[in-house]
């Protein structure tokens, strides 16, 4: 089942179950899908352009990152209640994202990619690594590993 159809089905399930927290997050994700589809149609001048599951996952990754940043800001501001709400939303979003690599797996993958490509400058190395690991590992962690390796 495509991710868009899965979200639609989950919205119906959440409505029937009366799970308003999950329903709100899923409706937000549905809106993100629709907005990204409109952007793609405008860019390509193709009224029938649809998002791929990869593009949807990338958009969900952005939403997850927003939730993490918001939670950190709320904790720093002393609003643990709001941070907990953001983290609950993040948990729901992460169910639709690919499993993230562990720190050790990320470091191994980055080391392998750098060895394979032979790149010694940060910019090109980051581009090559992100091309292979986008969505699979945390970009911040990748950046730190590359800086350490190229040091």
C-alpha positions in Angstrom: 0.0 0.0 0.0 1.3 3.4 -0.9 2.2 5.7 2.0 -0.6 8.3 1.0 -3.2 5.6 1.1 -1.8 4.2 4.3 -2.2 7.7 6.0 -5.8 8.0 4.7 -6.6 4.5 6.1 -5.0 5.4 9.4 -7.0 8.6 9.6 -10.2 6.6 9.3 -9.1 4.2 11.9 -8.1 7.0 14.3 -11.5 8.6 13.8 -13.3 5.4 14.6 -11.2 4.8 17.6 -11.7 8.4 18.9 -7.9 8.9 19.1 -7.8 12.7 18.7 -4.1 13.1 19.2 -3.2 10.6 16.5 -5.9 12.0 14.3 -4.6 15.5 14.5 -1.0 14.4 13.6 -2.3 12.2 10.7 -4.4 15.1 9.3 -1.3 17.3 9.5 0.7 14.7 7.6 -2.0 14.4 5.0 -1.9 18.2 4.6 1.9 18.0 4.2 1.4 15.4 1.4 -1.2 17.6 -0.3 0.9 20.8 -0.1 4.0 19.0 -1.4 2.0 17.6 -4.3 0.7 21.1 -5.2 4.3 22.4 -5.1 5.5 19.6 -7.4 2.6 20.2 -9.8 3.5 23.9 -9.9 7.2 23.2 -10.5 6.7 20.7 -13.2 3.6 22.3 -14.9 2.1 18.8 -14.8 -1.4 18.8 -13.3 -1.2 15.1 -12.7 2.2 14.9 -11.0 2.0 12.8 -7.8 4.5 12.4 -5.0 6.5 9.2 -4.7 6.8 7.4 -1.4 10.4 8.6 -1.2 9.3 12.3 -1.5 6.6 11.7 1.1 9.1 10.1 3.5 11.5 13.1 2.9 8.6 15.5 3.8 7.8 13.4 6.9 11.5 13.6 7.9 11.2 17.4 7.8 8.2 17.2 10.0 10.0 14.9 12.5 12.9 17.3 12.6 10.6 20.2 13.3 9.0 18.3 16.2 12.5 17.5 17.7 13.6 21.1 17.4 10.3 22.4 19.0 10.6 19.9 21.8 14.1 21.1 22.6 13.0 24.7 22.5 10.1 24.0 24.9 12.4 22.2 27.3 14.8 25.1 27.2 11.9 27.4 27.9 10.7 25.4 30.8 7.6 24.1 29.1 7.9 20.3 29.6 4.2 19.8 28.9 4.5 21.2 25.4 7.7 19.3 24.9 6.0 16.1 25.8 3.2 16.8 23.3 5.8 17.4 20.5 7.6 14.2 21.4 4.3 12.3 21.3 3.7 13.7 17.8 7.2 12.7 16.8 6.6 9.2 17.9 3.5 9.0 15.6 5.5 10.5 12.7 8.4 8.1 13.2 6.1 5.2 12.6 6.0 6.2 8.9 9.8 6.8 8.5 12.4 4.2 7.8 14.3 2.8 10.8 17.2 5.1 11.6 20.7 3.7 11.7 22.4 3.5 15.0 25.5 5.7 15.7 27.8 2.8 15.1 26.1 1.8 11.9 26.2 5.4 10.7 29.9 5.8 11.4 30.7 2.5 9.6 28.6 3.5 6.6 30.2 7.0 6.4 33.7 5.5 6.7 32.9 3.0 3.9 31.5 5.7 1.6 34.5 8.0 2.2 36.9 5.1 1.6 35.0 4.2 -1.6 34.9 7.7 -3.0 38.3 8.9 -1.8 36.9 12.4 -1.1 38.9 14.6 1.2 36.9 17.9 1.2 33.9 18.3 3.4 31.3 19.6 0.8 31.7 16.9 -1.8 32.1 14.2 1.0 28.8 15.4 2.6 27.0 15.4 -0.7 28.2 11.8 -1.5 27.3 10.5 1.9 23.9 12.2 2.1 23.1 10.8 -1.4 23.3 7.3 0.1 22.2 7.8 3.7 19.4 10.4 3.4 16.5 9.4 5.5 18.4 6.5 7.0 20.6 8.4 9.4 20.6 11.7 11.3 22.2 14.4 9.2 23.7 16.1 12.2 25.4 12.9 13.2 26.7 12.4 9.7 28.1 15.9 9.7 30.0 15.3 12.9 31.4 12.0 11.7 32.6 13.5 8.4 34.2 16.4 10.3 36.0 13.9 12.6 37.1 11.7 9.7 38.4 14.5 7.5 39.6 16.5 10.5 
